[in-house]
Amino acid sequence: MKATKLAQGVYWVGAIDWNLRDYHGYTLPGTTYNAYLVVGEEKTALIDTCYPGFEEQVLGRVASIIDPKTIDVIVANHIEVDHSGGLPKIAKMLPSVPIYCTEVAVQGLARHYDTKDWNLQVVKTGETLDLGQKTLVFLEAPMLHWPDSMFTYLAEEEILFPNDAFGQHVASSKRFDDELGKDIALAHAKKFFANLIIPLAPKVLKKLGEVGDLGIGIKMIAPSHGIIWRTHAADIVTAYVEWSKGVSKDKVTIVYDTMHGATDMMAKALADGAMDGGLEVKVCLLKDGRYEGCHRSDIVAEMLNSKALLVGSPTLGDEMLPTVAGFLSYLRGLRPGRLTQKKIGFAFGSHGGHGGAVDQITDDLKTAGIEVVEGGMEVYFKPDTDEREACYRAGLALADQVTQM
C-alpha cells in the first residue's frame, strides 16, 4: 500500500471501504476513511484515523513514507468512530504521543474508549502547532457535525482538513476531484450534504464566514470522506453556501407510495400539471427504496435543490403508509426549514373511509419547516375524471407559485 502525495511532505494515508452500502440511514457506493500525514522538519503529524478494522490500511500507507512508530503528533478533528476508531491501536503503539483535540472531544473520547493512558491535549481556535516549516492551525467547529468537531489548517501549503465538511461517501481508486470528475464529485457531495449537513446549514454559513474573516487562502480541501478538492475547492465552497441558503431550481420533487394505484394516479396528474407549468419534475415511488433513485437518501438530495416537495399516501388503518411515514420521520430529523430559502409543501392521497393521511403528512411537513399549501388534496377511493383534472390544475397552480418565488 502506498500513500498519495498532496503536497511536499503532505500525504493521504487513509483507508478505502469498498463494501459499505448503508451509513447514517442512506445508501452509498462504499466510502473512504481519510487520514493524512504531515511531515515537518521537526515533527510528523497524523490527522485523523479510520473505522475500526481498517488500521492496517492506514499504517501500511504511513509505512510507505515513514516508520509509523516515529509519528510525533496525532490530531483528532472528530471523535465519531469512523474517524477515531483507529486511535486505540495507534495510541497503544505510541503510548506517549500527544493527541490534539477539542475539550468536548476529550470527554467524548472517554465515552468511546479507555483513554486513561492517552496523552490528550486540548486546543482552541487560533492555537497553532509548529512541526518545523509546517504549521497546523486549529479552528473549533462545534456541530459541524458533532459538538467536538474542529478543522485543522496547514498554513504553508494552504490545505484545509475540515473532517466531515465538504466530504462525500464514495469508494474510488481516484483521490482527487479532477480525477473522479467535478460533476460526479459534486453529486456525491450534494447527497452527503442533504443527508447529514442540512440541519447544520446556519452553522455552515457562520463557520464559512469565520474562515473568510481569517483572511487565509485555501488551495486544497482534504475532507475525511471521499475525494480531495485540489482543482475545484472554490466550487465546493460555493456549493455549500448555495445549499445552506437553499438556493433551488424551478423544480418539484413528488414523493409517494400507493396501494391500488389511486394515489399513483394523483401523483402523475400533479406531475403533468407541474411539467406543463414549466417546472422540472422528479417523481419518486417509495416502495422501501426498491426503485432506482427513490431511496429516502436519494429523495432528500433531489429535494435539496427543489422549491417544492409534494408527498402522497393512501390512508391505511387511519394512518399513512409506513413507507411514507418513515420518509417523513427522516425528513423531520433533517429539518430543511433551517435553510434560508423555504420550500413549499403539498399533501395528497386517497382513502376508503374517513381518511387522515393527508392531514398527518401536512403536520409532518410543517414540523420539518416546510411551508405547506393548506388543505392538500384527498379523494375517496379512485380519483374520477374531475378529480384527476383537479390534481392537474393543482400542479399548474404550484408551478405558478414556484416560478414566482
Secondary structure as UniProt FT lines:
FT   STRAND          4..7
FT   TURN            8..9
FT   STRAND          10..12
FT   STRAND          15..17
FT   STRAND          22..23
FT   TURN            24..25
FT   STRAND          26..27
FT   STRAND          31..33
FT   STRAND          36..39
FT   STRAND          44..47
FT   TURN            52..53
FT   HELIX           55..63
FT   TURN            64..65
FT   HELIX           68..70
FT   STRAND          73..75
FT   HELIX           81..84
FT   TURN            85..86
FT   HELIX           87..93
FT   TURN            95..96
FT   STRAND          98..101
FT   HELIX           103..112
FT   TURN            116..117
FT   STRAND          119..122
FT   TURN            125..126
FT   STRAND          128..130
FT   STRAND          135..140
FT   TURN            142..143
FT   TURN            147..148
FT   STRAND          150..154
FT   TURN            155..158
FT   STRAND          159..161
FT   TURN            163..166
FT   HELIX           177..180
FT   HELIX           182..192
FT   HELIX           193..197
FT   HELIX           198..200
FT   HELIX           201..213
FT   TURN            214..215
FT   STRAND          220..221
FT   STRAND          228..229
FT   HELIX           233..245
FT   STRAND          249..256
FT   HELIX           262..276
FT   TURN            277..278
FT   STRAND          280..285
FT   HELIX           287..289
FT   TURN            292..293
FT   HELIX           296..304
FT   STRAND          306..312
FT   STRAND          315..316
FT   TURN            317..318
FT   STRAND          319..320
FT   HELIX           322..334
FT   HELIX           336..338
FT   STRAND          344..351
FT   HELIX           357..367
FT   TURN            368..369
FT   STRAND          371..372
FT   TURN            374..375
FT   STRAND          377..380
FT   HELIX           385..403
//
